Amino acid sequence: MQALTTIIGNLVDNAFDALAGAPAPRHVCVEIVDEPAMITVEVSDNGPGVTPGTEGLIFQDGYSTKPTSDGRRGLGLALVHRLITRLEGSVEVSDSGPGATFVVRLPKSDAPATVDAKSGS
């Protein structure tokens, strides 16, 4: 499923970005659990975590904590959220720290869902 690859790739990319400049040892952990009715993906890091109060903002188009010079920031988590929503799944973010943990739950269906990962539709 290309959508799942896009979701995992964006979450892992963000986790590595969060570790830039963080003291060693730096960790990114990915856990994927394939159950009969659901796929659960957990991506965590030991970076600075999600700024309190921004948990609802981080999935909006254009929201970013990174400096921007080309106007192309804040797209990855927005795409992740769109894909998860279209697949009728859920995403939770926890910053109970250190770092942040994103947990994605995607229900399985009898027929594979067709989602264009590039456009999110």
C-alpha positions in Angstrom: 0.0 0.0 0.0 1.7 3.2 -1.2 -0.3 5.3 1.2 1.2 3.4 4.2 4.7 3.9 2.8 4.0 7.7 2.5 2.7 7.9 6.0 5.6 6.0 7.5 8.1 7.9 5.4 6.8 11.3 6.5 6.7 10.4 10.1 10.2 9.0 10.1 11.5 12.0 8.1 10.0 14.3 10.7 11.5 12.3 13.6 15.0 12.6 12.1 14.4 16.4 11.5 13.4 16.7 15.2 16.8 15.2 16.2 18.9 17.8 14.4 21.1 19.4 17.0 19.8 17.2 19.8 22.5 15.7 22.1 23.5 12.1 21.5 22.4 9.4 21.8 19.6 10.1 19.3 16.9 7.5 18.6 14.1 7.0 16.1 12.0 3.9 16.7 9.5 2.5 14.3 7.1 -0.3 15.3 4.6 -1.7 12.8 2.0 -4.2 14.1 -0.1 -6.1 11.5 -3.2 -7.5 13.1 -6.2 -9.2 11.4 -8.4 -6.0 11.5 -5.9 -3.2 11.8 -2.4 -2.0 11.1 -0.8 0.1 13.9 2.3 2.2 13.2 4.2 3.9 16.0 7.1 6.3 15.3 8.9 7.9 18.2 12.0 9.9 18.8 13.9 11.4 21.7 14.0 14.9 20.3 12.5 18.0 21.8 8.9 16.8 21.4 5.8 18.6 20.2 5.4 22.1 21.6 2.5 22.0 24.1 -0.7 23.5 22.6 0.3 22.8 19.0 -1.0 19.2 18.8 -4.0 20.3 16.8 -2.0 22.6 14.6 0.8 20.3 13.4 -1.5 18.5 10.9 -2.6 21.7 9.2 -1.3 22.7 5.7 1.6 25.1 6.1 2.2 24.7 9.8 5.9 24.2 10.6 8.4 24.8 13.4 11.2 24.9 10.8 12.4 28.1 9.2 11.2 28.5 5.6 12.9 30.2 2.7 11.0 28.6 -0.2 7.5 28.6 1.3 7.3 24.7 1.1 7.1 23.8 4.8 4.3 22.2 6.7 3.3 19.7 4.1 4.3 16.3 5.5 2.1 15.9 8.5 -0.8 17.5 6.6 -0.4 14.8 4.0 -0.2 12.2 6.6 -3.4 13.4 8.2 -5.3 13.5 4.9 -4.2 10.0 4.0 -5.1 8.6 7.4 -8.5 10.3 7.3 -9.2 8.9 3.8 -8.3 5.5 4.9 -10.7 5.9 7.9 -7.9 5.6 10.4 -6.7 7.7 13.3 -3.5 9.4 14.4 -2.5 10.4 17.9 0.6 12.4 19.0 2.1 12.2 22.5 4.9 14.3 23.9 5.0 12.6 27.3 8.7 12.6 26.4 11.4 12.6 25.9 10.6 13.4 22.3 7.3 12.7 20.5 5.4 9.6 19.6 3.0 9.3 16.7 0.6 6.3 16.7 -1.4 5.6 13.5 -4.2 3.1 13.4 -5.5 2.0 10.0 -8.4 -0.4 9.7 -8.1 -3.2 7.2 -10.9 -3.8 4.7 -11.8 -6.7 2.5 -11.0 -4.6 -0.6 -7.8 -2.6 -0.7 -8.3 1.2 -0.6 -7.1 3.1 -3.5 -5.5 6.4 -2.5 -3.1 8.5 -4.6 -0.3 9.2 -2.1 1.0 12.2 -4.1 -2.3 14.1 -4.1 -3.8 12.5 -1.0 -7.0 11.6 -2.9 
